[in-house]
């Protein structure tokens, strides 16, 4: 009996998460209500609060596990001393794009819902801190690639610009009907040219600064 109750409870929780994921991806995080999620999940609007205290709790439950996996993978690349600095930036870029396009129906939720600045040093909100750490990993790779001091303001500027590019690429294909594998086969070379070109532009900007001084 206890096992059966536990199973039903877990099934209800998973139904709520599935309903929230569907509604958030279809209509956006801000417009969906807890009552609507409960109705779609097939439970009462009071039952849903037994499992999740509010929409933010649902957002965290849906977002943190996959983003944490991405964080671990990206950190492994950043800390791998066998990979050249430039190649780290390129690999991190590819990992980020691949992840986002594999989760394209959740991309806006993962990175847009309740979003704050990505360059704040630390946040008390776990999801914000996780998102920002992904940005910091890329920032560290760019800093290492150009052998700049961590406090050099150009590191943050370059990382912001690079981050804009990555999100631009993802936004271009987030509604594509092609699979990630099809997109990768067709566009990998183009993506790599984009990465290389932006890094070359940063290098040129640094040379201009050196010549001016």
C-alpha positions in Angstrom: 0.0 0.0 0.0 2.8 2.5 0.9 4.7 1.6 -2.2 1.5 2.1 -4.3 0.9 5.5 -2.7 4.5 6.5 -3.4 4.2 5.4 -7.0 1.0 7.4 -7.5 2.6 10.5 -5.8 5.6 10.3 -8.2 3.3 9.8 -11.2 1.4 13.0 -10.2 4.6 14.9 -9.8 5.9 13.8 -13.2 2.5 14.7 -14.7 2.8 18.2 -13.3 6.3 18.6 -14.6 5.3 17.4 -18.0 2.3 19.7 -18.1 4.4 22.7 -17.0 7.1 21.9 -19.6 4.5 21.8 -22.4 2.6 24.9 -21.3 5.8 26.9 -20.7 7.3 26.0 -24.1 4.0 26.7 -26.0 2.9 29.9 -24.3 5.8 31.2 -22.3 6.6 31.1 -18.6 5.1 34.4 -17.6 1.6 33.8 -19.0 0.9 30.3 -17.6 -0.8 29.9 -14.2 -0.4 27.2 -11.6 -4.2 26.5 -12.0 -3.7 25.8 -15.8 -0.8 23.5 -15.1 -2.8 21.6 -12.5 -5.7 21.2 -15.0 -3.4 20.0 -17.8 -1.8 17.5 -15.3 -5.1 16.2 -14.3 -4.9 17.2 -10.6 -6.7 19.9 -8.5 -5.3 23.4 -8.2 -4.7 22.7 -4.5 -2.9 19.3 -5.1 -0.2 21.0 -7.2 1.0 23.0 -4.2 1.7 19.8 -2.3 4.5 19.2 -4.9 5.6 22.7 -5.9 5.1 25.9 -3.9 5.0 28.1 -7.0 5.9 28.4 -10.7 9.5 29.3 -9.8 9.9 25.9 -8.1 8.7 24.2 -11.3 11.0 26.3 -13.4 14.0 25.2 -11.2 13.0 21.6 -11.2 12.7 21.5 -15.0 15.9 23.6 -15.7 18.5 22.8 -13.1 19.2 19.1 -13.8 19.9 19.5 -17.6 21.8 22.8 -17.1 23.9 21.2 -14.4 24.9 18.4 -16.8 25.9 21.0 -19.4 27.9 22.9 -16.7 29.9 19.7 -15.8 30.6 19.0 -19.4 31.8 22.5 -20.1 33.9 22.6 -17.0 35.6 19.4 -18.1 36.6 21.1 -21.3 37.8 24.2 -19.6 39.9 22.3 -17.2 41.4 19.9 -19.7 45.1 21.0 -20.0 45.5 18.9 -23.2 43.2 21.2 -25.1 44.6 24.4 -26.6 43.0 27.6 -25.4 41.5 28.5 -28.8 40.1 25.0 -29.2 38.5 25.2 -25.8 36.5 28.2 -26.9 35.4 26.4 -30.0 34.5 23.2 -28.2 32.6 25.1 -25.5 30.7 27.0 -28.3 29.8 23.7 -30.0 28.7 22.1 -26.8 26.5 25.1 -25.9 24.8 25.2 -29.3 24.3 21.5 -29.4 22.7 21.4 -26.0 20.4 24.3 -26.8 19.2 22.9 -30.1 18.8 19.4 -28.5 16.5 21.1 -26.0 15.1 23.7 -28.4 11.5 23.5 -27.0 12.9 24.4 -23.6 15.6 26.9 -24.7 13.6 30.0 -23.8 12.7 28.5 -20.5 16.2 27.4 -19.6 17.8 30.8 -20.4 15.0 33.4 -20.6 12.5 32.7 -17.8 13.1 35.0 -14.8 16.4 35.9 -16.4 18.9 38.3 -14.7 22.2 39.7 -15.8 24.7 37.0 -16.7 27.7 39.1 -15.5 26.8 39.4 -11.8 29.4 37.9 -9.6 27.1 35.7 -7.5 23.4 35.1 -7.1 21.4 33.6 -4.2 19.0 32.1 -6.8 20.3 28.7 -7.8 19.1 28.9 -11.5 20.5 32.3 -12.0 23.8 31.2 -10.5 23.9 28.2 -12.7 23.2 30.2 -15.9 25.8 32.8 -14.9 28.4 30.1 -14.3 27.9 28.9 -17.8 28.7 32.4 -18.9 31.7 32.5 -16.6 33.1 29.3 -18.1 33.0 30.8 -21.5 34.5 34.0 -20.1 37.4 32.2 -18.6 38.1 30.4 -21.8 38.2 33.6 -23.7 40.4 35.2 -21.1 42.9 32.3 -21.3 42.8 32.3 -25.1 44.0 35.9 -25.3 46.2 35.8 -22.2 44.4 38.7 -20.6 44.2 39.5 -16.9 40.9 38.4 -15.3 40.1 42.0 -14.4 40.7 43.3 -17.9 37.4 44.9 -19.0 37.8 43.6 -22.5 37.3 40.0 -21.3 33.8 40.8 -20.3 33.1 42.8 -23.4 34.4 40.0 -25.7 32.4 37.4 -23.8 29.2 39.3 -24.0 29.7 39.8 -27.8 30.5 36.1 -28.2 27.5 35.1 -26.1 25.3 37.3 -28.3 26.6 35.4 -31.3 25.9 32.0 -29.8 22.3 33.0 -28.9 21.9 34.4 -32.4 22.8 31.1 -33.9 20.5 29.2 -31.6 17.7 31.6 -32.2 18.0 31.2 -35.9 17.5 27.4 -35.7 15.4 26.9 -32.6 12.2 26.5 -34.6 13.9 24.4 -37.4 12.3 21.1 -38.2 15.7 19.6 -38.8 17.2 17.3 -36.1 20.3 18.4 -34.3 22.2 15.8 -36.3 21.0 17.2 -39.6 21.8 20.7 -38.5 25.2 19.7 -37.4 26.0 17.9 -40.6 24.9 20.9 -42.7 26.2 23.8 -40.6 29.1 22.6 -38.5 31.6 24.2 -40.9 29.7 27.5 -41.0 29.5 27.5 -37.2 33.2 27.0 -37.0 33.9 29.9 -39.4 31.7 32.1 -37.2 33.7 31.1 -34.1 37.0 31.7 -35.9 36.0 35.0 -37.4 34.8 36.5 -34.1 38.0 35.4 -32.3 40.1 36.9 -35.1 38.1 40.1 -34.7 38.9 40.2 -31.0 42.6 39.6 -31.7 42.6 42.5 -34.2 40.9 44.7 -31.7 43.6 43.8 -29.1 46.3 44.6 -31.7 44.7 48.0 -32.4 44.8 48.8 -28.7 48.5 47.8 -28.5 49.4 50.0 -31.5 47.4 53.0 -30.0 49.3 52.7 -26.7 
